[in-house]
Amino acid sequence: MEVRLQKYLADAGIASRRKAEKLIADGKVSVNGKIIKELGRKVSSQDIIKYEGKVVKNNNKLIYIILNKPTGYISTVSDEKGRKTVMDLIDIKSRLYPVGRLDYNTSGLLILTNDGDLTYKLTHPKHEVEKKYLVTVSGEPDEESLDKLRIGANLGEYTTSSSRIKVLERGNGKTKLEVIIHEGKNRQVRKMFEYIGCDVIKLKRVSIGKIKIKGISQGKYRQLTKEEIRYLKKL
């Protein structure tokens, strides 16, 4: 059976499918001794695929875990500045990759897997996977200000899609809210509230679709159930 080269690399746990596409474009992948830079190339188990000179074997067992990320960790496999990454919290030998990112000061639900197809699906905007956050902000924004975020706000570099925002608690110069978005742009929730003059004090992602962080202690993880995996693949 033939598959696209980037899918082969993703399924082998080399990188997410998007990252694999960049590796190919950068000339770091060869097929049968020839550097391949075009993304449409199809390969099979009969081909010899190498990444940076090392043979890539597509025999990884697919693994899916859900981590309750604490603040103070980077959502990457490694960090050039030597900061702690989410991989420091995981005791699994297989090479896993975070699905999307939570920034350094954001906690909560993070899925990690070596399934490149699922990573692509969950991070691609067209699939509109809902992500729910609990947010504490400075100030007490009124409904008129929140409506600007609900209908979509022009943040300069991009305009957000519509979101659902519910006030959970107000008082003492702070507001706690539930925010549901289906995008995942860099620091999006923080930038949304900056847009209406509020600083995010605390930010935690509590669910992706029907997958919830409930029951997992901070810094701990568990394997996704077969039902959860089937659900994610149907999104």
DANORMO-V910115 format. One record per backbone hydrogen bond with DSSP energy under -0.5 kcal/mol. NH is the residue of the N-H (numbers start at 1). CO is the residue of the C=O. Records with the same first field share a line. If there is no record, write none. Layout:
# DANORMO-V910115
NH = CO  CO
This chain:
# DANORMO-V910115
3 = 43
5 = 41
8 = 4
9 = 5
10 = 6
11 = 7
12 = 8
13 = 10
14 = 9
15 = 9
17 = 116
20 = 16
21 = 17
22 = 18
23 = 19
24 = 20
25 = 21
26 = 22
27 = 24
28 = 23
30 = 50
31 = 34
32 = 48
34 = 31
36 = 29
41 = 38
43 = 3
47 = 44
49 = 47
50 = 30
51 = 54
52 = 28  50
54 = 51
56 = 49
57 = 55
58 = 56
59 = 57
65 = 112
66 = 222
67 = 110
68 = 220
69 = 67  108
72 = 104
73 = 70  104
74 = 84
75 = 102
76 = 74
82 = 79
86 = 74
87 = 76
88 = 85
89 = 86
90 = 87
92 = 90
96 = 94
97 = 113
99 = 111
100 = 98
106 = 103
107 = 203
108 = 69
109 = 205
110 = 67
112 = 65
113 = 97
114 = 63
116 = 114
119 = 115
120 = 116
121 = 117
122 = 118
123 = 119
124 = 120
127 = 124
128 = 125
131 = 181
132 = 207
133 = 179
134 = 204
135 = 133  177
136 = 202
137 = 175
138 = 199
139 = 173
146 = 142
147 = 143
148 = 144  145
149 = 145  146
150 = 146
151 = 147
155 = 153  158
157 = 155
160 = 153
163 = 150
164 = 180
165 = 163
166 = 178
168 = 176
169 = 176
171 = 174
174 = 171
175 = 137
176 = 169
177 = 135
178 = 166
179 = 133  177
180 = 164
181 = 131
188 = 185
191 = 187
192 = 188
193 = 189
194 = 190
195 = 191
196 = 192  193
197 = 194
198 = 193
201 = 136  199
202 = 136
204 = 134
205 = 107
206 = 132  204
207 = 132
208 = 211
209 = 130
211 = 208
212 = 210
213 = 206
216 = 213
217 = 215
219 = 68
220 = 217
222 = 66
224 = 64
229 = 225
230 = 226
231 = 227
232 = 228
233 = 229
234 = 230  231
235 = 231  232
